[in-house]
Amino acid sequence: MKIRTRYAPSPTGRMHVGNLRTALYAYLIAKHEGGDYILRIEDTDQGRFVEGATEIIYDTLKGTGLIHDEGPDIGGPVGPYVQSDRVREGIYMKYAKELVEKGEAYYCFCDKERLESLAREVNGERIMTYDKHCLHLSKEEIEANLAAGKPFVIRQNNPSEGTTTFHDELYGDISVDNSELDDMVLIKSDGFPTYNFANVIDDHLMGITHVVRGAEYLSSSPKYNRLYEAFGWEIPKYIHCPTITNEEHKKLSKRSGHASYEDLIEAGFIPEAVVNFVALLGWSPTDNTEIFSLDELIHAFDYMHIAKNPAVFDMQKLRWMNSEYVKAMDEDKFYENALPYIKKVITKPLDLKRIAAMVKSRIEIYPDIPEMIDFFEELPEYSTDLYIHKKMKTTKENSLELLKEVMPILEGQEDWSNDALFETLKKFGEEKGYKTGYIMWPIRTALSGKQTTPAGATELLEVFGKEESLERLKKGIALLEA
């Protein structure tokens, strides 16, 4: 049988990292076996609908390369692929009424006040367990209420005794006391199905073979199974993924600044790096490989290697991984991506492509660039303590002498290319018995006014050009003399 998986987001805003992982794992499970990947929009909770959120879903899937085979935008044989469209076709009500006829569901006419009277406090949380009151209404009472237009919901008729067992591919067999199941609502008073009901109907009708979702849905699985069994349908394979926490082992929140895919892209991360990182949030390959292209993930992915323990979102690891992608990036593509960040701090007519090449192997994310190169635009105020370097054996005093010695040599230099400048200064060092670092450290400090720079002294000299280079060296001498 051909594997069919689905990603079924609700259009409620940006795509959370946990949702992206669900989308990715569902995609990898399907593509690893040459199966189909379906996109379904679950918009039954109309109160949470956010304008433009569906476009965010499309843009995110496109940006990450998780291209679906069927969906609202491209169609397919088992549409429509938006749940509100399926409501209008009467799909959910048809199946809910079928359950009512079988005694597996029932009409409930209880008003808000009665339902609230059933609520109780459990560990500081308000819990409502329905008491099956309307299950015992006669056929005549039900028909009279419907004829009078009395508001209703349709509830699942779950047993209150015994146990229900379901199987998860990762967690194995799990048994739940039926007393914990409650008679969940299948059709709400507005005629829309609940999430729990709609996804069972849709998964069956769309031929979904593997359902991938977060571990928080484990407790709902017995209710899903009872629905499948009530209809006499085959139950799909369940793969419940571990929760994702932040470094403090708390749930990722919007305040953390990296809870959604869009947050990460806006923070300067590369889509391919984010996908690679998210793939490893709970899944481990058989070897120690950490860098994967999407095609390599498809080949390597085995869902049986998904862990049960919570996965930790390690921002430092993501930054490292992103830097690996930056280093491997095509020079022209990197320049195009880096240019807006370079232009934030440099307005002078300098060789920006050369500056981009300097930072490429030194940054983790694009926003690291401005602070690394702002000295090209303007020499910052700096302390002469920067000239002191134990390893280079430089002090304020010998740095001053060194700069005075190289000034006439550089003033007489005609070829201002990096290679020519390096050869000139190297030759000077050989004549004087100076080591290269002893010469370059004071020059680089005078040019940049910074502890660290994205390139060496002669590369900076070349980019600045002769006139500005000499001017900055003179300022360095004046500062040291003062």
N, C-alpha and C positions, 0 to 999 in steps of 0.2 A: 504493500500500500504506500502511495506517495505521501511523504510528510508534508503537512500544511500547518504553519504557525501563523499567529496574528499578533500585531501590536495594536492595542485598542485604547488609545489615550482619550481623556476627557479634555475638551477645549476650555481649560480654566486658567491659562497663562503660560508662562515659560516652562520648558521641559526640565523637570527636576532630574538630577543625576541618576536617581534610582529608576526613574522612568526610562531614561536613555539606556541604562544597563538592561532593563527588561526588553526594550526594542532591539538592542544589539544581540542579546542572547537568543531571542526568538529568531532573529535574522540568521545568526550563525548556525543554529540547530537545523533550520530549513535548508540553508545553502550547503552545509556540510554533506547533506544527503541528496542534493539536487532537487530539493522540494520547493514549495511555493510559500511566499511571505506576503501576508495580507495586511493592509491598513484598514482599520475600522474606527470611525469616530463615535465615541460613546457620549452623546450629549443629552442623556435622559434627565440629568439634574439641571433643569433650565435655570434655576436660581444661581448656579455657579458659572454659567456660561460667560466667557469674556470675549468681547468683540476683537477680532483679529487673531485669536488664539489658534484657530485652525490653520491659518497661514504660517504661524510660528511652527506648528507641527510639520507642515510640508517643507519649510525652509530648513529646519533642523535635520530631517531625514535626508534631504538633498545634500546639505553641508557635510554630513557624516558619511555619506555614501551608502546609506541603508535604503536602497531603492526597492520599493514594493512592487509585486507582480500584479496585484489587484488592489483597488481602493476607490474612494469617492471621486478622485480626479481623473482616473484612467478607466474606471469601470471594471467589469468582470462578470463571470457567469452566475454569481450568487449574491448580487446586489439587491437593493441598494446597500451602500457601505456606511451610511450615516443613520444612527439609531432613530432620530426624530423622523426621518423619511420612512423607516420601517414601522414606526408607530402609526403614521398616516395610512399605511397599507393594511393596518389592522393585524399585523403578524403576532404581536405579543398577546393581545386580547384573545385572539383565536386559541392560542395554546393555553392561556390561563383558564379559559372556559372549559377546555378539554380536561384540565386537571380537576375543575369543579365537578364535572360529570363523573369523573373516576373516584371522587371522594378524597382526592389528594390535595385539594384546596377548597376554600370556602369564602363566601362574601362576608365582609365585616362592616357593619354600619355604626360601630361605636363612635361617639363624638369625642372631641378633644378632652372635655372635662372627665369623661369616664376613663379614658386612657391614662390621664394624669393621676387619677386616683389609684391606679395600679402600680405607680412608680414607688421605688424604695431606695434607700441609701445603702450602698455596698462599698466599703473602703473609701468613703468620701465621694463616691461617684453615684449619680442618679441613674438607676437602672429600671427599665420597664419590661416586664415579662407578661405577655398577653395570656389571659386565662381561658381562652377558647370559648368565650361567652357566645359568640355568634355562630359557632359550629353547630350549636343545638337549635338554631332557628328552623322552623318548619318550612317546607317548600312554599306554602301559602304566604307565610310572613315575608319570606325573601322576595317573592313575586310582587307582593303589595308594596314593599319598600322601593323596589326598582321602578314600579309603575308610578309611584309618588315622586320619583326623582330624588330620592334620599341619597346623599353622598355615601360612597362606599370605597373600600379597598378590597383587594383579593389577597387572602393570606394562604401560605403553605400550611398544610395540615401535617405537622410533624408529630411522631409518637413522643410521649413523655416518659416512657419506660424503656429499659434495655439500652443497647449501645449501637452506634453506627461506626463501621470501620472503613477507612479509605486508604488508598495507597499513593504515596508520593515517591517519585523516582529517586530522590535524595534521602528523604527521611524514613522511607519504608512504610510499614503499616502503622496507622495511627487510629486508635479507638477513642470515641467521644461518647459520653453519657448523653442519651437523648433528652434528658431533663434540661440540658444546657442549650438545646437547639433553638427553642422558641419558635413560634409560628410567624416567620418573617413575611413582610409584605411583598407580594409579587407585582401587583398593579396598584399604583398610587391613586389618590382621589382625583388627580388631574388627568387620569387615563394613561399616564406614562408608566412604563415598567421601572422597577428598581434596577440598580446596577446588577445585583445578584441574579435576578431572573433573566434580564435581557442577555447577559453574556452567555448563559447556558443555552438559551434558544439560538442565539447567533452562532455560537461555537459549533453547535450541532449542524445547523442548516448550512454553514459555510465549510463543513467538513474538516474542522480543526482537529488535528491528531495529537498535538503537544501544546499544552497551555503553560506559558511561562508567566509567573507573577511573583510579587514579593512575599516573603514569609509571613507578613501580617495577615495574609488571606488564608493561612492554614486552617484557622478556626472556622472559616466559612465553608470549607470543602465538603463536610458531611451534608450540608444543606444542598449543595450543588449535586452531589451524588444521588441524593434522594429524588431530586428532580429528574436526573437522567434515568434512574430506575423506574420512576413513575411513568415516564413516556416509553420505556422499553428501549432506550437508546444506549449505544456503546459509550462508555466513559473514556474521555481522552487521557493521555498521560499527563500527570501534573509535575511541574518542576518549579518548586518554590525557592526563590533566591534569598540569601541571607540579607539582613538589614545592613545599611551603610551608616557608619557613625563618623564624627569628626575625630580629630586627634585626642580629644578629651573623652572619647567613647560616648558622646552624646549625639542625639539625632541631628543630622545636618539641618540647619535652619537657613532661612533667607538672609538672616543677619550675618551669617558666616561669609557671605560674598562669593561663595562658590557652590551654592546649592543647585544652580541650574546650568545647563549647557551654555546658554546665552551669557550668563555671568562670566564664565570661563573665557569665552571668545572675546568679550569686551575687555577682559583683564589681560589680553594679549597672547592667549594660548592658541596653538595651531589645532584645527579640527582633527587631523590625523593622530596627533599626540593625545588628545582628549579621548578619542575612541580607543586607542591602544591602552591607555591608563584605565579607563572604565572597564574594559574587558578583563583586566586583572583584579578588579574589585570583587573577589569571591571565587574566581576561577584561576587554576594553576595549570600550566602546560606540563608535559611529562619530563621536560628538561628544564634548565634554568634560563631559557630564553626570555627576554623582557621586551624587546623591540619587535613588533609585528606590524606588517601592513595588513589591510583588511583582507586581502586575498590569502595571506599567510594564516590569519586567524580562522578563516573559513576552513582551511585545510587541517589546522591543528585542533580545532575546538571539539571537545568531548564533554558533553554536559554532565557526565558522571564524575568529572573532576571539579565540579562546583562544590565549594565548602558549605558547611552548615553554620559555622561560627560567623558573627558579624564581621564585615569588611571595614577596614579603617581607611578613610580618605586622607592620605598622607600628602599634604600640599608640597612638601619638599621633594618627594619622589616625582610628583607631576611636573614640578619645575625642572628637575633633572631630565626627565623623559622629554620634555619639550625642547630642552637645549640640544638633545641628541638629534631631534628632528630639524632644528634650526641649522645645525652643523651640516647635516646631509642635504639641505635644500639647495636647489639650483641657484647660482649667484644672481641671475637676473630676477628670478622670482623673489628672492630675499630682498633685493634692492627695492623692488616695487612695494613689498609689504612694509619695509623699514622706513621708506621715504617720508611718510607723514610724521613719524616720530622724530626723524632727523630734522625736518623743517620746523618742528616745534621750537627748537633752540638755535638753529643756524640759519641766518639770513645772508651771510657773506657769500661772495662768489667763490666758494671752495669746491674741491672735487668730492662731491657728496657720495659718488659711487665708491670712491676709494675709502672714504670714512665708513661706509656701510660694510665694506669688506673687512675693515679693521675690527668691527664689533661682532661680526657674525659668529665667531667661535668663542666669544666671551660673554654673551648674554644668555639668559634662560628664557625670558619673555620679552616681547617688543618694548613694553614700557620701561625696561631697564636702560634703554638706549639714551634718552635725553640726559640723564645725570652723568652718564659715562663720557659724553662728548660736548657738554655745554661749554667747556673751556676753549673750544675752537672759535666760538663766537666772541667770547670776552674772557680775558685772563682774570681769574678770581683773586680776591685778596687771600693771601696765604701766609703761613708762619714760616720763618726761615728754618725752623726745626725740621722741615721736610727734607732739607739738604743733608741731614745726618742719616747715614746708613751704615750700620755696623759691618754688614757683609761686603759692601762695596768700599769700605774703609774711607768713607767721605765724612767730612765735618763742615761746619759753616766756613771755617777759615780756608781749608784746602779747596772747597767748592768755589769760593771767591777767586782764588788764584787760578784755578782751572779755567773758569769762564773768561777771565782776563787773558789767559794764554790762547784760548781757541778763537777769541773774537777776531783778531787780525787774519787768522787762517781762513775763517769763514767769510770774512769781508772780501778776501781775495779769491774765493771759490767761484768759478764760472759755471761749472756743470752742477746744477742744484737737484739732481736726481738722487734718490735714496742710495743706490749702489755707489755712485761717485762720492757722495758725502761720507758714506761708511768707510770707503777706502782711504779717503783723506784723513779722517779721524783715527783710523786704525794705524796708518803710517805715522801720524803724529805721536800716538801712544807708544809705538815701537821705538821711536827716536828718544822719547822721554822715559821709557821704562814704565809706562802706566798701563794698567790692565783696562780692558774695554769698559767694564762696568764703572770703573772709577771716572772715566771720561763721560759716559753717557748719562749717568744718574743726575749730575748737576744740570746738564743741558736739558734733559727731559723735564726736570722739576721747574726750571726757569720758563720753559715753553708752556707748561700746563698748569702749574700751581697746584698739582694734585699728587696724592700718594700713589694712585694707580691710574694708568692710561691704557687705551686699547691698542697701543702700538709703541714701538721703541723710538728713541730720540731722532734718528735720521729719517724715519718715516714721517714723524711729525714735522721735521724741518721741511721736507719735500712738500707736504700738504699746505703748510703755512706760506711757503714761498720765502724768498730771501729777505725781502724788506721787513715783513712782519716778524720773521724769525729773529733777525738781528735786533729789532726793537724790543722784543720780549727778553732776549738775553741781556740787553743793556739794563732793563728794568730789574732783572735778577741781580745783576752786579750792584746796582744802586741800593736795592733792598738789603743785600748782604753787607754793604759798606755802612749802611745806616745802623 
